[in-house]
């Protein structure tokens, strides 16, 4: 029976930038947003949990965000760097299964068919995956299901960090 993992990285752009030594990122307690251009406006395209806790949201003008949150760190968005980072992360995830692919802009798709027993079962494999990323400063949620769609929905729509969708019940989660 086919099993697919969807790994969702809700804060991938900001988590990746914090890990980057070249960018001299701010400490974790400083709110961070990434800015991109839409037409002539600079807008928030990604934000970390600290910035969100201050009431900021995606799409807010950067000038407004800076006025609302003193000490806000603003870095330029780097979609190409985010995509390259997902490729590298996919290579790292090969330790869990031999079939891994980036799921841009914020995740990985992993065909884990037959690999879960090597990691103590599906729940243990998902927990290990999420915990290893968390130890590296990357927020992640993961779900496993019979289909990519059900796994994708489970990872992105569940409040839990890991979700195991029982075989044959993927339609219910959709």
C-alpha positions in Angstrom: 0.0 0.0 0.0 1.4 3.4 -1.0 2.1 5.9 1.8 3.0 9.5 1.2 4.3 12.2 3.6 3.7 15.8 3.2 6.2 17.9 5.2 4.9 21.5 5.6 7.3 24.3 6.6 5.0 27.2 7.5 7.9 29.6 8.2 10.4 28.3 5.7 11.6 31.6 4.3 12.3 33.2 7.7 13.6 29.9 9.3 16.0 29.5 6.4 17.2 33.1 6.6 17.8 32.8 10.4 20.0 29.7 9.7 22.0 31.5 7.0 25.3 32.8 8.4 25.8 35.1 5.4 22.8 37.3 6.2 23.7 38.0 9.8 20.1 37.3 10.9 18.7 38.8 14.1 18.3 36.7 17.3 15.1 34.6 17.6 13.4 37.1 20.0 13.6 39.9 17.4 10.5 40.0 15.1 11.6 39.3 11.5 9.8 39.9 8.2 10.9 39.4 4.7 10.0 42.1 2.1 9.2 41.7 -1.5 7.9 44.1 -4.2 4.4 44.1 -5.7 4.3 46.8 -8.2 5.9 49.8 -6.5 5.0 48.7 -3.0 7.3 46.8 -0.5 5.1 44.2 1.2 5.7 41.6 3.9 6.0 38.3 2.0 7.0 36.1 5.0 7.1 36.6 8.8 8.2 34.7 11.8 6.1 33.7 14.8 7.4 36.7 16.9 6.3 39.2 14.2 2.9 37.5 13.9 2.5 37.7 17.6 2.8 41.5 17.3 -0.2 41.4 14.9 1.6 41.5 11.6 0.2 39.6 8.6 1.3 38.7 5.1 0.7 41.5 2.6 1.1 44.4 5.0 3.1 47.3 3.7 6.6 47.2 5.2 6.5 50.8 6.2 3.3 50.1 8.2 4.8 47.0 9.8 7.9 49.0 10.9 5.6 51.7 12.4 3.6 49.1 14.3 6.5 47.0 15.6 9.5 48.9 16.9 12.7 47.0 16.4 11.3 45.0 13.5 14.0 43.3 11.5 13.4 43.5 7.7 15.3 41.4 5.2 14.7 41.1 1.5 12.8 38.1 0.3 14.8 35.5 -1.6 12.5 33.1 -3.4 15.4 31.6 -5.4 17.3 30.9 -2.2 14.2 29.4 -0.6 13.8 27.0 -3.6 17.5 26.1 -3.5 17.2 25.5 0.2 14.2 23.1 -0.3 16.4 21.2 -2.8 19.1 20.8 -0.2 16.5 19.8 2.5 15.1 17.2 0.1 18.6 15.7 -0.1 18.8 15.6 3.8 15.4 13.9 4.0 16.7 11.0 1.9 17.6 9.4 5.3 13.9 8.8 5.8 13.0 7.5 2.3 14.6 7.1 -1.1 12.0 9.2 -2.9 11.8 12.8 -1.8 10.9 15.9 -3.8 10.6 19.6 -3.0 7.0 20.8 -2.8 7.5 24.6 -3.4 7.2 27.0 -1.9 7.1 25.6 1.6 7.4 21.8 1.8 8.6 18.4 0.8 6.7 15.4 -0.6 8.1 12.0 0.5 7.0 8.6 -0.8 7.6 6.6 2.4 6.1 3.3 1.1 7.8 0.5 2.9 10.2 2.8 4.8 8.3 3.4 8.0 9.4 0.1 9.7 13.0 1.4 9.5 12.1 4.3 11.7 9.9 2.6 14.3 6.6 3.0 12.4 4.8 5.9 10.8 4.1 8.0 13.9 7.7 7.6 15.1 9.1 8.5 11.6 7.0 11.7 11.5 8.0 12.7 15.0 11.6 12.1 14.3 11.4 14.2 11.1 9.7 17.1 12.8 11.9 16.9 15.9 15.1 16.9 13.9 14.0 20.0 12.0 12.9 21.7 15.2 16.3 21.1 16.7 17.7 22.9 13.6 15.4 25.9 14.1 12.9 24.9 11.4 9.2 24.8 12.2 7.5 21.8 10.6 4.3 19.9 10.5 4.0 16.5 8.8 1.2 14.1 7.8 1.2 10.7 6.2 -1.7 9.3 4.1 -2.5 7.1 1.1 -2.4 10.0 -1.3 -0.4 13.2 -1.6 -3.6 15.3 -1.5 -4.7 13.8 1.9 -1.2 14.1 3.3 -0.9 17.7 2.0 -4.2 18.6 3.7 -3.3 16.8 6.9 0.0 18.7 7.2 -1.4 22.1 6.4 -4.9 22.0 8.0 -4.2 20.2 11.3 -3.1 22.0 14.4 -1.0 19.0 15.4 2.7 18.8 14.4 2.2 15.2 13.1 -0.9 13.5 11.6 -1.2 9.9 10.6 -4.2 9.4 8.3 -5.2 5.8 8.6 -5.1 3.7 5.4 -8.2 4.1 3.4 -9.5 7.2 5.2 -7.9 9.9 3.1 -11.2 11.0 1.6 -12.5 11.9 5.1 -9.6 14.4 5.8 -10.1 16.0 2.3 
